Amino acid sequence: MWQRNVSSSTYSWQEAKNYCSNLVLATYSDWRLPTTIELQSILDRSTEDPTVNTTAFPNTPTEEWFWSSSPDASDGSSAWRVYFRYGYSSLYSQSVNGYARCVR
């Protein structure tokens, strides 16, 4: 189950993880930040800007990245993010802000 509408706030990686773990939505409290693979699974590569189904995920911001829970295996200060404007992923500093879309 995915969080359909995301917060307009942005978060560092740790803040995004905390946001999801503290989220209570639709009476559920077991939300978490998704892995990179999970986040990529909702990409719709047949479109761009955004590369996500806008019926299922309305108002998805495209000007900013979404954090995954996947840290960089070789560098403890970076983590994976997914860019829903064009549908690609990259590593970035955990201190930089991005959006969070939670999953359970």
MARGU-706939 format. One record per residue: x, y, z of N, C-alpha, C, O in turn; residue in one letter. Coordinates in steps of 0.02 Angstrom, whole numbers. Each point is the difference from the previous one (the first is absolute). Layout:
<kedrens>
KEDREN    n_u    n_v    n_w   ca_u   ca_v   ca_w    c_u    c_v    c_w    o_u    o_v    o_w res
KEDREN      X      Y      Z      X      Y      Z      X      Y      Z      X      Y      Z   A
...
</kedrens>
This chain:
<kedrens>
KEDREN    n_u    n_v    n_w   ca_u   ca_v   ca_w    c_u    c_v    c_w    o_u    o_v    o_w res
KEDREN     43    -58      0    -43     58      0     45     61      0     47      5     39   M
KEDREN    -62     42    -83     40     60     -8    -37     61     27    -61      4     -3   W
KEDREN     98     43     29    -26     66     16    -17     34    -66     45     10    -42   Q
KEDREN   -107      6     32    -21     28    -64     22     72     -9     31     18    -49   R
KEDREN    -48     24     97     18     71     -2     58     11     48     -1    -23     57   N
KEDREN     51     58    -80     59     11     42     -3     68     34    -35     45    -22   V
KEDREN     73    -39     75      6     64     35     36     50    -45     42    -19    -41   S
KEDREN    -59     81     49     34     53    -39     68     17     31     39     38    -29   S
KEDREN    -24    -67     87     64     11     33     54    -43    -31    -14    -53    -28   S
KEDREN     76     75     34     57    -40    -21     41    -17     62     -4     34     51   T
KEDREN     44    -86    -57     36    -28     58     69    -23    -20     13    -19    -57   Y
KEDREN     33     21    106     63    -36     -8    -17    -74      0    -57    -19     15   S
KEDREN    106    -24    -31    -13    -72     -3    -25    -26     68    -50    -36      2   W
KEDREN     83     54     51    -21    -24     67    -68     28     18    -41    -36     29   Q
KEDREN     28     99    -44    -65     29     13    -55    -35    -40    -55     -9     25   E
KEDREN     70    -10    -87    -49    -36    -41    -16    -68     30    -57    -21      2   A
KEDREN    109    -14     22    -12    -64     34    -42      9     62    -46    -39     13   K
KEDREN     60     91     26    -39     15     60    -71     18    -17    -47    -22     33   N
KEDREN     37     63    -85    -67     20    -21    -42    -61    -16    -56     -6     24   Y
KEDREN     83    -40    -63    -39    -59    -18    -13    -45     60    -55    -27      7   C
KEDREN    104     17     35    -10    -45     57    -49     29     51    -28    -37     40   S
KEDREN     17    102    -42    -48     32     46    -67     16    -32    -45     26     33   N
KEDREN     39    -41    -98    -62     16    -36    -57    -46     22      8    -61      6   L
KEDREN    -66     92      7    -62    -37     11    -46     22    -55    -19     58     -5   V
KEDREN      0   -105    -38    -41     15    -59    -47    -59    -13     20    -58      1   L
KEDREN    -84     74    -12    -51    -51    -13     -1    -51     56     -9    -60    -12   A
KEDREN     16     83     72      1    -39     63     61    -46      7      3    -39     48   T
KEDREN     46     43    -93     60    -41      4     58     41     28      6     59    -14   Y
KEDREN     36    -92     54     57     34     28     66    -37    -15     51     13     31   S
KEDREN    -53    -60    -79     60    -39    -16     31     21    -67     23    -42    -39   D
KEDREN    -21    107     27     28     27    -61     76      3      5     28      4     54   W
KEDREN      5     -5   -112     73      4     -2     21     31    -66    -39      4    -47   R
KEDREN    101     19     44     28     26    -62     16    -60    -45     31    -48     24   L
KEDREN    -52     49    -87     10    -58    -44     73     -8    -22     39     48      2   P
KEDREN    -22   -108    -22     66    -13    -30      1     32    -69    -52     20    -27   T
KEDREN    111    -16     -2      6     27    -68    -41    -41    -49    -35     28    -42   T
KEDREN     39    -94     47    -37    -44    -46    -75     11      7    -36      2    -50   I
KEDREN     12      4    112    -72     13     10    -20     66    -31    -52      5    -33   E
KEDREN     91     46     44    -16     67    -27      2     -1    -76    -43     32    -32   L
KEDREN     91    -67      3      3     -5    -73    -59    -39    -28    -18     10    -58   Q
KEDREN    -12    -54     98    -54    -41    -25    -63     40    -17    -43    -25    -36   S
KEDREN     37     85     62    -59     41    -17     14     50    -55    -43     41    -17   I
KEDREN    103    -44    -12     15     43    -58    -41    -23    -60    -10    -60    -10   L
KEDREN    -12    107    -29    -34    -14    -64     45     28    -54     -2     59    -16   D
KEDREN     42   -102    -14     50     21    -49    -29     16    -68     36     19    -45   R
KEDREN   -102    -25     38    -32     19    -63    -15     75     -3    -23     25    -51   S
KEDREN     37      8    105    -12     72      4     57     33     38     41    -34     31   T
KEDREN    -38    100    -34     49     35     42    -29     67     21    -46     27    -31   E
KEDREN     75     -2     83    -19     64     30    -74      3     20    -36     44    -23   D
KEDREN     13    -90     65     37    -49     40     -1    -70    -31    -42    -16    -43   P
KEDREN     88    -25     66      3    -70    -21    -36    -43     52     27    -49     26   T
KEDREN    -88     68    -11    -41    -37     48    -73      7    -23    -18     50    -31   V
KEDREN    -22   -100     47    -71      3    -17    -33     54     42     -5     -7     61   N
KEDREN    -16     61    -92    -27     57     37    -71    -12     25    -24     38     42   T
KEDREN     -9    -90    -66    -65    -19     28     11    -34     67    -35     15     49   T
KEDREN     83    -61    -47     15    -35     63     37     44     49    -10     -5     61   A
KEDREN     53     49    -87     42     43     43     -7     73    -23     46     27    -30   F
KEDREN   -103      4     45    -11     69    -22     47     49     35     24    -11     56   P
KEDREN    -10     65    -90     39     55     28     71    -21     21     27     28     48   N
KEDREN      2    -75    -83     69    -21     15     47     56    -22      2     18    -59   T
KEDREN     36     10    106     47     53    -20     54    -28    -47     25    -55     11   P
KEDREN     -9     92    -62     50    -24    -48     65     39      3     49    -18    -33   T
KEDREN    -48     72     70     60     41      1     50    -22     53     53     30      7   E
KEDREN    -69    -83     28     43    -22     55      3    -76      2    -42    -34    -29   E
KEDREN     90      8     63     13    -71      7    -41    -30     57    -22     36     45   W
KEDREN     12   -102    -47    -31    -37     54     51    -48     30     34    -37    -36   F
KEDREN    -28     39    101     47    -44     35    -23    -72      0    -60    -14      3   W
KEDREN    108    -32     -7    -12    -71     13     34    -15     67     38     41     26   S
KEDREN    -52    -99      1     33    -20     63     68    -32    -12     34    -19     47   S
KEDREN    -14     14   -111     61    -36    -18     62     45      6      8     47    -40   S
KEDREN     36    -62     89     61     40      5     51    -23    -52     -6    -55    -28   P
KEDREN     55     97     16     57    -18    -43     41    -52     37     23     13     56   D
KEDREN    -12    -71    -86     37    -53     34     73     17     11     32    -28     45   A
KEDREN     -5     74    -84     72     16      6     13     67     35     58     16     15   S
KEDREN   -110     22     -2      8     66     30    -58     14     48    -56      9    -23   D
KEDREN     69     -8     86    -53      8     50    -33     68      1    -47     10     38   G
KEDREN     70     37    -79    -31     67      0    -46     12    -60    -27     54     -7   S
KEDREN     18   -106    -35    -43      7    -59    -55    -52      2      5    -51     34   S
KEDREN    -59     64    -72    -55    -47     -7    -31      9    -69     13     50    -34   A
KEDREN    -53    -99     13    -32      1    -65    -63     42      0    -39     -2     48   W
KEDREN     30     40   -102    -61     39    -10    -27    -14    -70     38    -19    -45   R
KEDREN   -103     30     35    -32     -9    -65    -30     67    -21    -32     34     39   V
KEDREN     44    -18   -101    -22     63    -29    -61    -14    -44      7    -30    -54   Y
KEDREN    -66     50     76    -61    -16    -36    -13     44    -61    -48    -11    -36   F
KEDREN     90     59     25     -9     41    -61     19    -41    -62    -37      0    -50   R
KEDREN     94    -35     53     24    -39    -57      9    -74     16     14    -39    -46   Y
KEDREN    -22     19    108      1    -70     18     67    -32     12      8    -60    -12   G
KEDREN     41     97     33     64    -31     14     18      6     74    -30     38     37   Y
KEDREN     79    -78    -17     23     -4     70     72     21      4     38     -7    -48   S
KEDREN    -19     33    105     71     16     11     14      4     74    -45      5     42   S
KEDREN    109     -8    -26     22      9     69      7     74     14     18     39    -43   L
KEDREN    -32    -21    106      7     70     18     13      4     75    -15    -46     38   Y
KEDREN     44    101    -16     14     11     70    -64     -4     42    -51     29    -18   S
KEDREN     55    -66     72    -58     -9     45    -22     65     33    -55      4     27   Q
KEDREN     97     47    -28    -17     63     33    -43     45    -43    -28     49     25   S
KEDREN     23    -63    -90    -38     41    -46    -74    -18      5    -16    -59      9   V
KEDREN    -28    107    -16    -72    -13      6    -30    -28    -63     21     16    -56   N
KEDREN    -71    -58     66    -40    -29    -54    -68    -20     28    -12      7     60   G
KEDREN    -32    -30   -103    -66    -22     21      1    -71     26     49    -37     -9   Y
KEDREN   -103     18     43     -9    -68     25    -69    -24    -21    -50     33     12   A
KEDREN     47    -92    -43    -63    -35    -13      6    -66     37     43    -41    -15   R
KEDREN    -86     31     64      5    -57     45    -38    -61    -28    -45      7    -41   C
KEDREN     64    -65     65    -30    -64    -20    -10    -42     63     32     11     51   V
KEDREN    -77    -59    -57    -10    -47     56    -12    -70    -27    -10    -47     38   R
</kedrens>
